[in-house]
Amino acid sequence: MSAQEEPKKKRSSWVAWLALAVLVVLVGAIAMPMYGDYTERSQASEAFLLMSGAKTPLAEYFADHGKWPPSLEKIVEHTSGKYTDSIVMSKGAGGKADLELTARMKAERVHRRIAGTTVLLSTADGGKTWRCRPGTMDVKYVPGSCRN
């Protein structure tokens, strides 16, 4: 190898490492914020899954009795989870009008952006159709179907 070829090889190696470093920085800049939101959305999804599990038993109860049960605990097995502190009937318990469920996220061991926030699930037709939406939770952390 001649003396002139040696600097070219070092330079091309340095350029390749620089290009790789720039690529790593770009991927990190794009992926890290997306991962952060992913954590919050995945934890928040637990609340919606728990509330969704209550839809059928609630609709059946309403169909059988013509009114909502006095509380969820009598007909739903799980009203809390790893990230969800509680699910309660915030409107309509024991009545014949609209029903609203409120899930509250835990205050600890949950991402700080969703800790202690609430999400809602409601029905105005005896459980035939349901509408989910954020309560105090930022809309970007709720499932896409609940953003309208």
C-alpha positions as CSV (number, residue, x, y, z in Angstrom):
1,M,0.0,0.0,0.0
2,S,1.4,3.4,-1.0
3,A,1.7,6.3,1.4
4,Q,-1.1,8.2,-0.6
5,E,-3.6,5.3,-0.2
6,E,-3.3,5.2,3.6
7,P,-4.9,8.6,4.2
8,K,-7.8,7.8,1.8
9,K,-8.6,4.6,3.7
10,K,-8.5,6.4,7.1
11,R,-10.7,9.2,5.7
12,S,-13.3,6.8,4.2
13,S,-13.4,4.8,7.5
14,W,-13.9,8.1,9.4
15,V,-16.7,9.2,7.0
16,A,-18.5,5.8,7.5
17,W,-18.4,6.1,11.3
18,L,-19.6,9.7,11.1
19,A,-22.5,8.6,8.8
20,L,-23.4,5.8,11.2
21,A,-23.4,8.2,14.2
22,V,-25.7,10.7,12.4
23,L,-28.0,7.8,11.6
24,V,-28.1,6.7,15.2
25,V,-28.9,10.2,16.4
26,L,-31.7,10.6,13.8
27,V,-33.3,7.3,14.7
28,G,-33.0,8.1,18.4
29,A,-34.6,11.5,17.9
30,I,-37.5,10.0,16.2
31,A,-38.0,6.8,18.2
32,M,-37.6,8.1,21.7
33,P,-40.6,10.4,21.8
34,M,-42.7,7.7,20.1
35,Y,-41.6,5.1,22.7
36,G,-42.5,7.6,25.5
37,D,-46.0,7.9,24.2
38,Y,-46.2,4.2,23.7
39,T,-45.7,3.6,27.4
40,E,-48.5,5.9,28.4
41,R,-50.9,4.6,25.8
42,S,-50.2,1.0,26.7
43,Q,-50.8,1.7,30.4
44,A,-53.9,3.7,29.6
45,S,-55.3,0.9,27.4
46,E,-55.7,-1.3,30.5
47,A,-58.4,1.0,31.7
48,F,-60.3,0.8,28.4
49,L,-60.0,-3.0,28.3
50,L,-61.3,-3.3,31.9
51,M,-64.3,-1.0,31.1
52,S,-64.9,-2.9,27.8
53,G,-65.2,-6.1,29.8
54,A,-68.0,-4.6,31.7
55,K,-70.1,-3.7,28.6
56,T,-71.8,-7.0,28.1
57,P,-72.7,-7.8,31.7
58,L,-74.1,-4.3,32.1
59,A,-76.1,-4.5,28.9
60,E,-77.5,-7.9,30.0
61,Y,-78.4,-6.5,33.4
62,F,-80.2,-3.6,31.9
63,A,-82.1,-5.8,29.4
64,D,-83.2,-8.2,32.3
65,H,-84.0,-5.5,34.9
66,G,-84.9,-2.4,32.9
67,K,-82.4,-0.4,35.0
68,W,-78.7,-0.3,35.8
69,P,-77.2,-2.2,38.7
70,P,-76.5,-0.2,41.9
71,S,-72.7,-0.9,41.5
72,L,-70.3,-2.6,39.3
73,E,-68.9,-4.9,41.9
74,K,-72.0,-7.1,41.8
75,I,-71.7,-7.9,38.1
76,V,-68.1,-7.3,37.1
77,E,-65.2,-9.3,38.4
78,H,-62.3,-6.8,37.7
79,T,-62.7,-3.1,38.6
80,S,-58.9,-2.5,39.0
81,G,-55.7,-3.6,37.4
82,K,-51.9,-3.1,37.4
83,Y,-52.2,0.5,36.2
84,T,-56.0,1.2,36.8
85,D,-56.9,2.2,40.4
86,S,-60.7,1.8,40.0
87,I,-63.7,1.7,37.7
88,V,-66.9,3.1,39.1
89,M,-70.3,4.0,37.8
90,S,-70.1,7.8,37.9
91,K,-73.6,8.4,36.5
92,G,-76.7,6.3,36.3
93,A,-76.1,3.6,38.9
94,G,-79.5,2.0,39.8
95,G,-81.4,4.2,37.4
96,K,-82.9,4.0,33.9
97,A,-81.1,6.9,32.3
98,D,-77.7,7.2,30.7
99,L,-74.8,5.3,32.2
100,E,-71.2,6.5,32.6
101,L,-68.2,4.5,33.8
102,T,-65.1,6.3,35.0
103,A,-61.7,4.6,35.3
104,R,-59.0,6.3,37.3
105,M,-55.4,5.5,36.8
106,K,-53.2,4.7,39.8
107,A,-51.2,7.6,41.2
108,E,-48.0,5.5,41.6
109,R,-46.1,3.0,39.4
110,V,-47.8,4.6,36.4
111,H,-46.2,6.9,33.9
112,R,-46.3,10.4,35.4
113,R,-48.2,11.9,32.5
114,I,-51.3,9.7,33.1
115,A,-51.0,9.1,36.9
116,G,-54.3,9.9,38.6
117,T,-56.1,10.8,35.3
118,T,-59.5,9.5,34.3
119,V,-61.1,8.0,31.2
120,L,-64.8,7.5,30.5
121,L,-67.1,5.0,28.8
122,S,-70.8,5.8,28.4
123,T,-74.0,4.6,26.9
124,A,-77.3,6.3,26.3
125,D,-79.3,3.4,24.9
126,G,-79.3,0.6,27.5
127,G,-75.9,-0.7,26.4
128,K,-76.5,-1.2,22.7
129,T,-73.8,1.3,21.8
130,W,-70.9,2.7,23.8
131,R,-68.8,5.8,23.6
132,C,-65.3,6.1,25.1
133,R,-63.5,9.4,25.6
134,P,-60.8,10.9,27.8
135,G,-61.9,12.4,31.1
136,T,-58.9,14.2,32.6
137,M,-56.4,12.2,30.5
138,D,-54.7,13.9,27.6
139,V,-56.4,12.8,24.4
140,K,-53.1,11.6,22.8
141,Y,-52.9,8.7,25.3
142,V,-56.3,7.2,24.7
143,P,-57.0,4.6,22.0
144,G,-57.7,6.0,18.5
145,S,-61.3,4.9,18.6
146,C,-61.9,7.1,21.7
147,R,-60.6,10.3,20.3
148,N,-63.8,11.6,18.7
